[in-house]
Amino acid sequence: MTPFRYEKPADTAGAVEISRRAPAARYLAGGTNLVDLMRETIERPETLVDVSHLSGEIRDIDGGGLRIGAGVKNTAVAAHRSVRERYPLLTQAILSGASAQIRNMASVGGNIMQRTRCLYFYDDASRCNKREPGAGCDALQGFTRNHAILGGSASCVATHPSDMCVALAALDASVQLEGPRGARRSLNLTDLHRLPGNTPEIETGLQPGELITAVELHPNRFANRCSYRKVRDRASFAFALVSVAAALDLADDGSIREARLALGGVAHKPWRARTAEALLAGKQPAETQFRQAADAELSAARPLPHNAFKIELVKRVIVSSFVALAQRKEASA
């Protein structure tokens, strides 16, 4: 392992200041992704800034929303009463991820910032533009079963691995950031992660030294009509082939007032399916409508040699998820 310096600041401002002074620094929380990458010498930080003891609370905020500190462990988020009752979609997604042991260590901020699990990214004998800009992408001519079908480029077809972030995208969550000299800003989670384009090494919209301090959730109308479904090769500790975070809000006449849909395992970032959402607004919750919306959303898909199955798979999961949610509404009426 490459030698590094370790710092444990007393507060967020101190952490950001260390990062400002040491551009090759990385923030360390649970370490469930970063430490692995350091072992493989893919990440070579000169300084580790320990933020695991910071931003560790969950609390209500004005307007009926919820603020989840970036340092809160995934297990604690999933088990929190307010999350389970008001944002069950988030609980479902977190419990679909990794293993209990990793959820006990992984933090909210670290989950958001985790890097792709693309095998070619982890293999330093392979060419990877994300690991070494301009080197090329061996995944394009390799085994592509787990790779992107939406938003990919000639430079990168890796997918984002997080389950939690797919739910946060569907919930319109915002990410709270603190930067150098006390600068603070809020960024919608759907705007945080980037598509690869020609610069896949630039994975987020964070500025140098910025630290995620919290995630904020708005009041939620979908608590009783939401689901997270994940299709994977095995039932535990496997990343999604495809995943679907779906939610419905139905009007008094039974029509769809609003639909929320986000997809995982299909793109370089959590994919908010806005085309499908727009097509469903005002429609009756019928299987044919759900299928048309799914077809429209996936019309832009560009499969690779080994992952064309993902297109039909994700369509079927979208349709079955929405059908089940519509029936849940009818059963509770």
N, C-alpha and C positions, 0 to 999 in steps of 0.2 A: 504493500500500500504506500502511496506517495505521502511523505511527511506533511503535516498540516499543523496550524496553530489553532487552539481551542479557546473560545471566549464565551463567558456566560454573563451577559449584561443584566443590570438590575431592572431595566424597564425597556419599553418599546423604543423610546427615543435613543437610548443607549445602543440598542441593537442596530438601528438604522444608521447611527453615526459610525459604528465600527464598519458596517458594510460600505458606507460612503468612502471611508479612508482606505479600505482594502477591496478594490474592485473584483478580485478573484475570490471573494468570500461567498459562502453559501449559508443560508439559514437552515438550521437543524431542529426539527421538532421530534416526531416519532422515529424518523430515520428508516422507515420500512422500505423506502425506495432509494433515497440518497445513499445510504450505507452500502446497499447492494451495488449501486453504480460505482461507488468508490472502490469496492473490492475488485470490480472488473476493470478498474482504471479508466472508465468512460468519463466519470466526473473526477477532476483533480483539483479540488479547492485548496487554496493556500491557507484559508482561514475558515473554520466552522463557527458560526454564531448560534449558540444554543438559545432557542426561543421557546423551548418546551414548557417552561414555567410561566409563560406570559399568556394573556388573553384566554383565560380558562373558565369563563362563566357563560351560562345561558340565561337570558332574562327577557322579560317583556319590554317592548318599546312603545312609544306613543302611537296611537292609531290602531292598535290591536295586532301588531306584528311581533316578530321574535328576532332577537339578536343572539347569534351563536358565536362565541369567541373562537378564533382560529386555532387556539391551543387545545380546545376540547377534544377528547378522544372520540373516535367514531362510535365505540360501544356506548359511551355516555350520551351521545346525541340520539342514537336509536332508541335508547331506553327511557329518555326523558319524557315525563308525562305530557308536557305541552307539545312536544314533537309527535308523540304517538297519537294524541287526540286531535290535534289541529293540522298536522302535516304528516299523516300516515304514509304518504308517498315517499317521503324522505326516509322514514324508518324502514320501509320495505326495500328500498334501494340499497341502503347501507348493509342490511342483513343479507343481501344477495352477494356482497363483495367479500373476497378473500376468505379468511378463516377467523374464528373467534379470537385466536391469539393475536393475529395481525390487527384486527379491529380494536383490540385492547390497547395497542401501541400507536396506531395511526391517528394523526390529528386531522382536523378539518382543513386547515391551511395546506398541510402536506398532501392530503388527498387531492385537493384542487390542483396542486402544482406537480403532481407525479408525472413522470415522463412515459413515453410509449413503451409497450412491451414487445415491439417489433423485434423478431429474432435477428434481423440483419443489423439493427441498431446495437444490440448487445454483443454481436460478433465482430471483434475488431479486425478480423481477417476479411470482412466484407466491406464493400464500398457503401458509404452512408453519408448523404448530404447533411443530415441532421447532426451527425457526430463530427463530420469533417466537411464543411461547406465546399462545394465544387468537386467533391470526389466522385459523385455519381450515386446511383441507387441500384444495388443488386437485387432488391426486392422486386423490381419491375420485371426482371427476367427469371425470378426465382419462384418459390412456393408461396402463393398469394392467398391462401384460403382465409387467413385472418385479417386481410388488409381492407383498405377503404374502397367503397363503391360510390361515395359521394364526396365532392370537394377535393379530390386528390389532384396531383399535378405530375408533370414529368420529373419533378425533383423528389417527390415523396408521396407514398401511399400508406403511411402508417396510420394507425387508429389511436384514439385516446382511450385509456383503459378504465377510467373511473365509472363506477355505477352511481355514486353519490352525485356527481356533477350532472348526470342526465336528469335526475330528479330535480336538482336545483335549477336547471335550465327550464324545465316545465313549470316550475313554481315562480319563475321570474325573479329569482333571487338576485340580490346585489352584493358585491364584494367591497368591503371597506379597506382602504389602503392608507398607510402612512409612509411618507417619503422623507428625504433629507430636510433638515431645518424645519420640521414640524408640518410640512405640507401634507394635507389630507384630501382624499377624494373618494368618490364612490363610483364603481363601475359595474354595469350589469354583467352577470356571469356569462351571458351569451356573447358579450363583446370582449371578454377577458382572453379566451383562447383564440388562436388564429388558424386559418387554413394555411397549408404549406406554401403555395405559390412557388416563387423562385428562392425563398429564404426559409426553408423548414427548420433551420436552427433557431429562428426567432419564434418561440412557441406561444408567447402571451403578449399582451399589451402593457405589461408592467414596465415602469421606468427603472433605471439603475438604482439599486438600493431599496426600492419600495418593498414593503412588508405587508402581507395580508394580516389584518387584525381581527376581522369578523366577517360573518355572512349575515345579511339581514333578509328576513322573509316578510312579505306583505300579508295582510289578512287573507285567509284562504276560504274560497267558496266551494272547494272541491273535496273537502275532507271525507265525505261519504261516497264519493263517486270517482275514485282514483285507483290506479294500480300500476305496479312496476313488474314487468315480466322480462325474464332473462333466459335466453336460449344459449346453452353452453355444452361443451363436450362431456362434462361430468358435473355432479351436483354440488361439489364443494371446491373452493380454491381454484376456480377457472375463470378466465376472462370471457366476456360475452362474445359469441359469434354475432348475435344481434340482441339488443334490448330495447324495450318500449316503455316509456313513462307516459301514461294516458290519463286524462281527466275530463269529465263532462260536467257542465252546469246546464240544467234543463229549465226552460221557462214553464209557466203554469199551463200552457197549452201543449206541453210535451216536446216542443221544438228545442233545438240546441241553441242556448243563449251564447255559450262559449265552449270551445273545445281546446284543450291543451295537449300537445304531443311533442315529445322529444325522443330522439333515437340514440342508442349507443352501439358501439362495435362497427359502425359504418363509415366513420369520417375521422379526420384529424382532430376534431373537437366534438363535444356534445352537440348533436344536430337538432336544432329547434325546427320542427316541421311546419313552418308558417304557411306554406301553400295549402297543405291539408287542413290546417286550422281555419283558414279563410273560406275554404270551400264548404266546410261543415256548418259554419255560422248561419243560423236561421233555418236549417234543414231539419227534417224529421230524422230521428235516430234509427235509421234503417240500414241493414247490412249492405244494400246496394250503394247507399251514400258513403258509407265507410270505405267500401272497396274503391269507389271512384276517387275519393280523397287520397287513399293510399297510392293508387295508380298515378295520380297527378304528382304527388310528392316524389315518387321514385322514377319519374320520367327522365330526370336528369342523371340517373345512376349510370356509371361507367364501370362495368365489372371488369375484373382481370381474369386471366385464364382459369384460376381455381376457385373463384368466389362468386360466380354468377348466381349460385343458389341463394345467396343472401337477399337478392331482390325479391323473389317470391316468398322467401321465409319471413322477411320483415313485413311484407304486405299482409301476410296471413296473421302475424302476431298483432299488427295494428287493428285489423278487422275484428279478430276474436276478442281483443281487449275492449274495444268500444262496444261491441255487442253485449259483452258481459256487464259493462257499466250501465248500459241502457236498461238491461233487464233488472239490474239491482235497483235502479230508480223506480221501475214499475212495481217491483215487489214491495218496496217500502212506501209506496203512495197510499 
